[in-house]
Amino acid sequence: MGSARATAIVFTIINFAIIIAIIIGIYKAIQGFKNYVNRNKEMEKKIDIILNNLENKKDN
């Protein structure tokens, strides 16, 4: 009986570790996606600035 209880405790700890690893993985994926979106917005701003400068040079 004692070894069955120890086995159950070990598997419970393993399950918690897996759940925590999955949560950390999801969190990292969300952070990576947010960084990608922010980088993309910055690139769009830079491209807009460049296009505006080119249009101003064309007008002059």
HELIX and SHEET records of a PDB file:
HELIX    1   1 GLY A    2  ASP A   59  1                                  58    
END                                                                             
